[in-house]
Amino acid sequence: QMDVHGRIREVLAETIREELAPEHQQLSTEDLIKALRQRGIIDDVMKELKFVTDVNEKEKTSAPKPSTHFVDREPPVLKKTNIDPTRRYLYLQVLGGKAFLEHLQEPEPLPGQICSTFTLCLHFRNQRFRSKPVPCACEPDFHDGFLLEVHKDSLGDGSKMADATTLLSICDPVHMVLIKTDMFGETTLVASYFLEWRSVLAAENGITNVAVELLGVGTESKVSVGVLNIRLEMYPQLNKTLSPEITNTQFALERQKTAEKERLFLVYAKQWWREYLQIRPTHNVRLVKIFAQDENGVNRPVCSYIRPLRAGRLLDTPRQAARFVSVLGYERAPVIGGGGGKQEQWCTLLAFLCRNKGDCEDHANLLCSLLLGFGLEAFVCVGTKAKGVPHTWVMTCGTDGTVTFWESLTGHRYLHRPINPDDPPLVEQPKPLYPYRTIGCLFNHQKFFGNCQPSDAVEVCVFDLHDESKWKPMSGEAIKSVCSPGTTSSVPPFPPLCASAVDAAVTSNEIELQLRILVSEHRKDLGLSTVWDDHLSYLLSPALAAYELERTTSISAGNEEFQDAVRRAVPDGHTFKGFPIHFVYRNARRAFATCLRSPFCEEIICCRGDQVRLAIRVRVFTYPESACAVWIMFACKYRSVL
């Protein structure tokens, strides 16, 4: 705000002119600090610094008022950053962007007008950051600094500060994902980029500026989206920098090693596929997926999209994990033009989480990773649903041989009991409840199996994965060579999950108020008055809590009390109608439009009669990554006149 950098630069320039002119002596840091102190700049800065209190110390009151320019939809929760003087940090500054040509025609946003925004999300070695949203423009005004801790915990290096050589061996890139949020809160993935930060180790004064060209995603992965100016700086400075030859040689060696591993795996995969086809010629139409393209159009082995992922204290049970994955939005990868073909795009986890929505493969990969983290034996299954639509879902194998299918888009679980086609006709056969028709292969982070049973229909499949006549395995060593989170794997490490930034109570109230206004306006257009019954509205809460509990645990509870309370609240001769509905987005207008399409809901909202009282209750359940399950219940009571 005070342009501290600018003022300090002026003072330093002046000091250097005054002090250095007479006898070209070296100025020490103390001299410069003294000069700044004499001119009172340090005092100004200290006055301006507001030390941020910890979030937990003060209870959060109502949501902060939005600023006049554009609404920052997720107010930043500021925490103190404890800088450990014994660790090394990489200070990454994003100093604006240019050539975002798609936004060339965008008008300047007026003050107070909500406009589309760009947000930059970063992940580096288990640390995640997001920039402040900036209005979309041809030259977006990014001005953010991120302090990334670079530290090696292994091999007894835990206690000493990493030197240049140690840093050079840390080959994790900084993964940057650019998200665009439109006026209605819909997110799109603009670009996903892996920044090689180690060039700073060979920079002369420990500072390097790089212009990063971001390429599009999916079908546009060869098209430039724009350029970000990034400045990298090591802190504290390195005692001695490396020569550019050393860093370039290291990068070349890593690339060569990775390429060689990938080449060997490709040779192995081709051989495996040839053998698989020789079992039965019809195998060539089965959905056996060994490689899949990520958002940047890079082919990766499917096993590399999965790692055991622990959710820390954010999720408590595997079923809760399934519920969390199901409330992340579902959206098929965008295709330009018709043709009905499915555009394939398996997103890296960071891109999926930052966008908060993805295709069924993204959901299945995340759910499988979380179930592995909870210690289950989980696999992703690739096959088809009804009408031959390709689909992926998750399967877990119990130690007692029970096989459970998990649908990652809904959170439903299905037990699998195979039908034996050789049984005599009178034998009672299990009726499958799951929507899956065929299965071609299944895999996790260490194993890959191709289905080589005579039929690939799920209902007759036997999931005895140790029987090589039913499931053809890939070599675990081959998979490990390209998919293990090893030294130079081309696969980005997984980011940790973040706690929700959504305040459930505040958001519930906001949506409820907006819906009340929408209902009143809708009834007014029909010439009906609207009287709200706050007591009845409150009584709907237990029902919404019970629905969410049932979705998470498959156990329904507390229904008797709810029915009893409603009976007491609705007098004799009156009729009560209620309609619950569930969304995974927080847009009240969109939810209302969807509700009106249901004849039951429309009947309640447009209710006519004697002594009509309306009630509405909204309950938002928050999950990690700001995913939400939004339950809405509309209800009315009126005197029945027959």
FILUMMAR-324048 format. One record per residue (C-alpha): residue in three letters; x, y, z. Coordinates in steps of 0.5 Angstrom, whole numbers, plus 500, padded with zeros to 3 digits. Layout:
N
NODE pagu  c1  c2  c3
NODE  ala   X   Y   Z
...
END
This chain:
642
NODE pagu  c1  c2  c3
NODE  gln 500 500 500
NODE  met 506 505 502
NODE  asp 510 502 496
NODE  val 515 501 501
NODE  his 520 498 496
NODE  gly 520 504 492
NODE  arg 521 508 497
NODE  ile 527 504 500
NODE  arg 530 504 493
NODE  glu 530 511 493
NODE  val 533 512 499
NODE  leu 539 507 498
NODE  ala 540 510 491
NODE  glu 541 517 495
NODE  thr 545 514 500
NODE  ile 550 510 495
NODE  arg 551 517 491
NODE  glu 552 521 498
NODE  glu 557 516 501
NODE  leu 560 512 495
NODE  ala 562 519 491
NODE  pro 568 521 496
NODE  glu 572 515 496
NODE  his 568 509 493
NODE  gln 568 505 500
NODE  gln 564 498 500
NODE  leu 557 500 504
NODE  ser 555 495 509
NODE  thr 548 493 511
NODE  glu 548 497 517
NODE  asp 550 503 513
NODE  leu 544 502 509
NODE  ile 539 500 515
NODE  lys 542 507 518
NODE  ala 540 511 512
NODE  leu 533 508 512
NODE  arg 532 509 520
NODE  gln 535 517 519
NODE  arg 529 518 514
NODE  gly 524 515 518
NODE  ile 522 509 513
NODE  ile 523 504 518
NODE  asp 518 507 523
NODE  asp 513 508 518
NODE  val 513 501 516
NODE  met 513 498 523
NODE  lys 507 503 524
NODE  glu 503 500 518
NODE  leu 505 493 519
NODE  lys 498 490 522
NODE  phe 500 484 526
NODE  val 495 479 524
NODE  thr 492 475 530
NODE  asp 491 468 529
NODE  val 484 465 526
NODE  asn 482 461 532
NODE  glu 483 467 537
NODE  lys 477 471 536
NODE  glu 471 468 534
NODE  lys 469 469 527
NODE  thr 463 474 526
NODE  ser 458 475 520
NODE  ala 462 475 513
NODE  pro 466 481 511
NODE  lys 463 486 507
NODE  pro 465 485 499
NODE  ser 470 490 497
NODE  thr 467 495 492
NODE  his 471 493 486
NODE  phe 470 485 485
NODE  val 468 480 490
NODE  asp 473 476 493
NODE  arg 469 470 494
NODE  glu 473 466 499
NODE  pro 476 471 504
NODE  pro 483 470 505
NODE  val 484 467 512
NODE  leu 491 470 514
NODE  lys 495 466 519
NODE  lys 502 468 522
NODE  thr 508 465 518
NODE  asn 513 463 522
NODE  ile 520 463 518
NODE  asp 524 458 521
NODE  pro 531 461 520
NODE  thr 535 454 520
NODE  arg 531 453 513
NODE  arg 532 455 506
NODE  tyr 526 458 502
NODE  leu 524 460 495
NODE  tyr 521 466 495
NODE  leu 517 466 488
NODE  gln 513 472 486
NODE  val 508 473 480
NODE  leu 509 480 477
NODE  gly 503 480 473
NODE  gly 501 477 466
NODE  lys 501 479 459
NODE  ala 499 476 452
NODE  phe 492 473 455
NODE  leu 489 475 448
NODE  glu 483 471 449
NODE  his 481 477 454
NODE  leu 483 483 449
NODE  gln 476 485 448
NODE  glu 474 485 456
NODE  pro 472 492 458
NODE  glu 475 495 464
NODE  pro 471 492 470
NODE  leu 467 498 473
NODE  pro 467 499 481
NODE  gly 462 495 484
NODE  gln 461 490 478
NODE  ile 463 483 479
NODE  cys 467 480 473
NODE  ser 471 474 471
NODE  thr 477 473 475
NODE  phe 483 469 475
NODE  thr 486 465 481
NODE  leu 493 462 481
NODE  cys 494 456 485
NODE  leu 501 453 487
NODE  his 503 446 490
NODE  phe 510 445 492
NODE  arg 513 439 497
NODE  asn 506 439 501
NODE  gln 505 446 501
NODE  arg 499 449 498
NODE  phe 498 457 496
NODE  arg 493 461 492
NODE  ser 493 468 489
NODE  lys 488 473 490
NODE  pro 483 473 485
NODE  val 485 478 479
NODE  pro 480 481 474
NODE  cys 481 477 467
NODE  ala 484 482 462
NODE  cys 489 481 457
NODE  glu 495 483 462
NODE  pro 492 481 469
NODE  asp 495 484 475
NODE  phe 498 479 479
NODE  his 502 481 485
NODE  asp 503 476 489
NODE  gly 509 473 493
NODE  phe 509 466 496
NODE  leu 514 463 501
NODE  leu 516 456 499
NODE  glu 520 452 504
NODE  val 525 448 501
NODE  his 528 442 505
NODE  lys 530 435 505
NODE  asp 528 431 511
NODE  ser 532 425 509
NODE  leu 539 422 510
NODE  gly 540 426 517
NODE  asp 540 433 513
NODE  gly 534 434 517
NODE  ser 538 439 522
NODE  lys 542 443 517
NODE  met 540 448 512
NODE  ala 540 445 505
NODE  asp 546 448 501
NODE  ala 546 449 493
NODE  thr 548 442 492
NODE  thr 543 439 496
NODE  leu 537 443 493
NODE  leu 539 441 486
NODE  ser 538 434 488
NODE  ile 530 436 490
NODE  cys 527 435 483
NODE  asp 520 437 485
NODE  pro 517 442 480
NODE  val 513 448 483
NODE  his 506 446 480
NODE  met 502 452 478
NODE  val 494 452 476
NODE  leu 491 458 473
NODE  ile 483 458 474
NODE  lys 478 462 471
NODE  thr 472 464 475
NODE  asp 466 467 472
NODE  met 461 472 474
NODE  phe 456 466 476
NODE  gly 462 462 480
NODE  glu 463 457 475
NODE  thr 470 455 475
NODE  thr 474 453 468
NODE  leu 481 450 468
NODE  val 486 455 464
NODE  ala 493 452 464
NODE  ser 497 447 468
NODE  tyr 504 448 469
NODE  phe 510 445 472
NODE  leu 516 450 474
NODE  glu 523 448 474
NODE  trp 525 453 480
NODE  arg 532 450 480
NODE  ser 535 455 475
NODE  val 535 460 481
NODE  leu 541 456 484
NODE  ala 546 458 478
NODE  ala 543 466 478
NODE  glu 548 471 479
NODE  asn 546 474 485
NODE  gly 541 469 487
NODE  ile 535 472 484
NODE  thr 532 470 477
NODE  asn 526 473 473
NODE  val 523 468 468
NODE  ala 517 469 463
NODE  val 513 463 463
NODE  glu 509 461 457
NODE  leu 502 458 459
NODE  leu 499 453 454
NODE  gly 492 451 454
NODE  val 489 445 457
NODE  gly 486 439 453
NODE  thr 485 440 446
NODE  glu 488 446 446
NODE  ser 495 444 450
NODE  lys 499 446 444
NODE  val 496 453 444
NODE  ser 499 459 448
NODE  val 494 462 453
NODE  gly 499 468 456
NODE  val 505 469 459
NODE  leu 507 470 467
NODE  asn 513 474 469
NODE  ile 516 470 475
NODE  arg 521 472 480
NODE  leu 525 467 484
NODE  glu 529 468 490
NODE  met 533 464 495
NODE  tyr 532 466 502
NODE  pro 537 466 506
NODE  gln 542 467 500
NODE  leu 546 461 498
NODE  asn 553 462 500
NODE  lys 556 460 493
NODE  thr 552 459 487
NODE  leu 553 453 482
NODE  ser 555 454 475
NODE  pro 549 454 469
NODE  glu 553 448 466
NODE  ile 552 444 473
NODE  thr 545 445 473
NODE  asn 544 444 466
NODE  thr 547 437 466
NODE  gln 543 435 472
NODE  phe 537 437 468
NODE  ala 539 433 462
NODE  leu 541 427 466
NODE  glu 534 427 469
NODE  arg 531 428 463
NODE  gln 535 422 460
NODE  lys 533 418 466
NODE  thr 526 419 466
NODE  ala 526 418 458
NODE  glu 529 411 458
NODE  lys 525 409 464
NODE  glu 519 411 460
NODE  arg 521 408 454
NODE  leu 523 401 457
NODE  phe 516 401 460
NODE  leu 513 403 453
NODE  val 517 397 450
NODE  tyr 514 392 456
NODE  ala 507 395 455
NODE  lys 507 393 448
NODE  gln 509 386 449
NODE  trp 504 385 455
NODE  trp 499 388 450
NODE  arg 501 383 445
NODE  glu 501 377 449
NODE  tyr 494 379 452
NODE  leu 491 379 445
NODE  gln 494 372 443
NODE  ile 489 369 449
NODE  arg 483 371 445
NODE  pro 482 376 439
NODE  thr 476 379 442
NODE  his 480 382 447
NODE  asn 482 388 442
NODE  val 475 391 444
NODE  arg 475 391 451
NODE  leu 477 397 455
NODE  val 484 396 457
NODE  lys 487 402 459
NODE  ile 494 403 460
NODE  phe 496 410 458
NODE  ala 491 416 459
NODE  gln 492 423 457
NODE  asp 493 429 463
NODE  glu 490 436 462
NODE  asn 497 438 458
NODE  gly 496 432 453
NODE  val 502 428 456
NODE  asn 501 421 456
NODE  arg 502 418 463
NODE  pro 501 410 465
NODE  val 494 410 469
NODE  cys 497 407 475
NODE  ser 501 414 476
NODE  tyr 494 418 477
NODE  ile 494 414 484
NODE  arg 497 414 490
NODE  pro 495 413 497
NODE  leu 493 419 500
NODE  arg 491 421 507
NODE  ala 486 426 509
NODE  gly 489 428 516
NODE  arg 484 430 520
NODE  leu 479 433 515
NODE  leu 476 426 513
NODE  asp 474 420 518
NODE  thr 472 414 515
NODE  pro 472 411 508
NODE  arg 465 413 507
NODE  gln 466 420 509
NODE  ala 471 420 503
NODE  ala 466 417 498
NODE  arg 461 423 500
NODE  phe 467 428 500
NODE  val 469 426 493
NODE  ser 461 425 490
NODE  val 460 433 492
NODE  leu 466 435 488
NODE  gly 462 437 481
NODE  tyr 462 433 475
NODE  glu 463 436 469
NODE  arg 465 432 462
NODE  ala 472 434 459
NODE  pro 470 440 454
NODE  val 470 438 447
NODE  ile 470 444 441
NODE  gly 465 442 436
NODE  gly 460 436 435
NODE  gly 461 429 434
NODE  gly 459 426 440
NODE  gly 466 423 442
NODE  lys 469 423 449
NODE  gln 475 428 450
NODE  glu 479 424 454
NODE  gln 483 428 460
NODE  trp 485 425 466
NODE  cys 487 431 471
NODE  thr 492 431 475
NODE  leu 490 432 483
NODE  leu 492 439 484
NODE  ala 488 441 477
NODE  phe 482 437 479
NODE  leu 482 440 486
NODE  cys 483 447 485
NODE  arg 477 447 479
NODE  asn 473 443 484
NODE  lys 470 439 479
NODE  gly 472 434 474
NODE  asp 470 428 470
NODE  cys 468 421 473
NODE  glu 476 419 472
NODE  asp 478 424 476
NODE  his 473 422 482
NODE  ala 475 415 481
NODE  asn 482 416 482
NODE  leu 481 421 488
NODE  leu 477 416 491
NODE  cys 481 410 490
NODE  ser 487 414 493
NODE  leu 483 416 499
NODE  leu 481 409 500
NODE  leu 488 406 499
NODE  gly 490 412 505
NODE  phe 485 409 509
NODE  gly 488 402 509
NODE  leu 483 398 504
NODE  glu 485 394 498
NODE  ala 482 399 492
NODE  phe 482 399 485
NODE  val 480 403 479
NODE  cys 475 399 474
NODE  val 475 401 467
NODE  gly 469 399 463
NODE  thr 462 401 461
NODE  lys 455 403 464
NODE  ala 449 402 460
NODE  lys 449 403 452
NODE  gly 456 402 452
NODE  val 458 409 455
NODE  pro 465 408 458
NODE  his 466 409 465
NODE  thr 470 408 471
NODE  trp 469 406 478
NODE  val 472 404 484
NODE  met 472 397 487
NODE  thr 475 394 494
NODE  cys 477 387 496
NODE  gly 476 385 503
NODE  thr 480 380 506
NODE  asp 474 375 507
NODE  gly 473 376 499
NODE  thr 468 381 499
NODE  val 468 385 493
NODE  thr 465 392 494
NODE  phe 464 397 488
NODE  trp 464 404 490
NODE  glu 461 409 485
NODE  ser 465 416 486
NODE  leu 460 420 483
NODE  thr 454 419 488
NODE  gly 458 415 494
NODE  his 453 409 493
NODE  arg 456 402 495
NODE  tyr 454 396 491
NODE  leu 456 389 494
NODE  his 458 384 488
NODE  arg 456 377 488
NODE  pro 458 374 481
NODE  ile 452 370 477
NODE  asn 455 363 475
NODE  pro 453 362 468
NODE  asp 454 354 469
NODE  asp 449 353 474
NODE  pro 442 350 473
NODE  pro 436 354 471
NODE  leu 433 353 477
NODE  val 438 356 482
NODE  glu 436 363 485
NODE  gln 441 368 482
NODE  pro 443 374 485
NODE  lys 440 380 482
NODE  pro 445 386 481
NODE  leu 444 393 483
NODE  tyr 450 396 480
NODE  pro 449 400 473
NODE  tyr 456 397 471
NODE  arg 456 393 465
NODE  thr 463 391 462
NODE  ile 470 391 466
NODE  gly 476 391 462
NODE  cys 481 392 467
NODE  leu 483 395 474
NODE  phe 489 398 477
NODE  asn 492 402 483
NODE  his 498 405 484
NODE  gln 502 398 484
NODE  lys 498 393 480
NODE  phe 495 393 473
NODE  phe 490 387 471
NODE  gly 487 386 464
NODE  asn 480 382 464
NODE  cys 482 375 461
NODE  gln 475 372 463
NODE  pro 471 369 457
NODE  ser 466 374 458
NODE  asp 467 381 460
NODE  ala 460 382 463
NODE  val 461 385 470
NODE  glu 455 380 473
NODE  val 459 374 471
NODE  cys 466 376 473
NODE  val 470 373 479
NODE  phe 475 378 482
NODE  asp 480 373 484
NODE  leu 486 377 482
NODE  his 491 372 484
NODE  asp 488 367 478
NODE  glu 492 369 472
NODE  ser 487 365 468
NODE  lys 482 370 470
NODE  trp 486 377 470
NODE  lys 493 378 467
NODE  pro 497 382 471
NODE  met 503 387 469
NODE  ser 509 386 473
NODE  gly 510 390 479
NODE  glu 517 392 478
NODE  ala 515 395 471
NODE  ile 510 399 474
NODE  lys 514 401 480
NODE  ser 519 404 475
NODE  val 515 409 472
NODE  cys 509 410 477
NODE  ser 513 410 484
NODE  pro 514 417 487
NODE  gly 521 416 486
NODE  thr 527 421 484
NODE  thr 526 423 477
NODE  ser 519 420 476
NODE  ser 515 425 471
NODE  val 509 424 475
NODE  pro 507 430 480
NODE  pro 507 429 487
NODE  phe 500 429 490
NODE  pro 498 436 494
NODE  pro 495 435 501
NODE  leu 488 436 502
NODE  cys 486 443 504
NODE  ala 480 445 510
NODE  ser 474 448 507
NODE  ala 474 456 507
NODE  val 466 456 507
NODE  asp 463 458 513
NODE  ala 457 453 513
NODE  ala 452 457 518
NODE  val 453 464 514
NODE  thr 453 461 507
NODE  ser 446 457 509
NODE  asn 443 463 512
NODE  glu 445 467 505
NODE  ile 442 462 501
NODE  glu 436 461 505
NODE  leu 435 469 505
NODE  gln 436 469 497
NODE  leu 431 463 496
NODE  arg 426 467 500
NODE  ile 426 473 496
NODE  leu 426 469 490
NODE  val 420 465 492
NODE  ser 416 471 494
NODE  glu 418 474 487
NODE  his 415 468 484
NODE  arg 409 468 488
NODE  lys 408 476 487
NODE  asp 408 474 479
NODE  leu 403 469 480
NODE  gly 398 474 484
NODE  leu 399 470 491
NODE  ser 402 473 497
NODE  thr 407 470 501
NODE  val 407 469 509
NODE  trp 413 465 512
NODE  asp 413 461 518
NODE  asp 419 461 522
NODE  his 418 456 527
NODE  leu 416 451 521
NODE  ser 422 453 518
NODE  tyr 426 451 524
NODE  leu 423 444 525
NODE  leu 426 442 518
NODE  ser 433 442 520
NODE  pro 433 435 523
NODE  ala 430 432 517
NODE  leu 436 435 513
NODE  ala 441 433 518
NODE  ala 438 426 517
NODE  tyr 439 426 510
NODE  glu 446 428 510
NODE  leu 448 423 515
NODE  glu 444 418 511
NODE  arg 448 419 505
NODE  thr 455 419 509
NODE  thr 453 413 513
NODE  ser 447 409 510
NODE  ile 444 409 516
NODE  ser 438 413 517
NODE  ala 436 416 524
NODE  gly 432 421 528
NODE  asn 426 421 523
NODE  glu 421 419 528
NODE  glu 422 426 532
NODE  phe 422 430 526
NODE  gln 415 427 524
NODE  asp 412 428 531
NODE  ala 415 435 531
NODE  val 411 437 524
NODE  arg 405 433 527
NODE  arg 405 438 533
NODE  ala 406 444 528
NODE  val 401 443 523
NODE  pro 394 444 526
NODE  asp 388 439 525
NODE  gly 384 440 518
NODE  his 391 443 515
NODE  thr 395 439 510
NODE  phe 403 439 510
NODE  lys 407 438 504
NODE  gly 415 438 504
NODE  phe 420 437 499
NODE  pro 427 436 500
NODE  ile 433 437 494
NODE  his 440 436 494
NODE  phe 445 440 490
NODE  val 453 441 490
NODE  tyr 453 448 488
NODE  arg 452 454 492
NODE  asn 448 458 487
NODE  ala 441 460 490
NODE  arg 438 462 483
NODE  arg 440 456 479
NODE  ala 438 452 485
NODE  phe 431 455 485
NODE  ala 430 454 477
NODE  thr 432 447 478
NODE  cys 427 446 484
NODE  leu 421 449 479
NODE  arg 422 444 474
NODE  ser 420 439 479
NODE  pro 412 438 479
NODE  phe 412 437 487
NODE  cys 416 443 489
NODE  glu 413 447 484
NODE  glu 406 445 487
NODE  ile 409 447 494
NODE  ile 412 454 492
NODE  cys 406 456 488
NODE  cys 401 453 493
NODE  arg 394 456 493
NODE  gly 389 456 499
NODE  asp 386 458 506
NODE  gln 392 460 511
NODE  val 398 458 507
NODE  arg 404 458 511
NODE  leu 411 457 507
NODE  ala 417 455 510
NODE  ile 424 454 507
NODE  arg 430 451 511
NODE  val 437 451 507
NODE  arg 443 447 511
NODE  val 450 447 508
NODE  phe 455 441 510
NODE  thr 462 443 508
NODE  tyr 467 438 506
NODE  pro 475 439 505
NODE  glu 477 443 499
NODE  ser 471 448 500
NODE  ala 466 442 497
NODE  cys 459 443 499
NODE  ala 453 439 500
NODE  val 447 444 500
NODE  trp 440 441 502
NODE  ile 434 445 501
NODE  met 427 444 504
NODE  phe 421 447 501
NODE  ala 415 446 505
NODE  cys 408 449 506
NODE  lys 402 448 511
NODE  tyr 395 450 509
NODE  arg 387 449 511
NODE  ser 384 443 507
NODE  val 378 446 504
NODE  leu 374 440 500
END
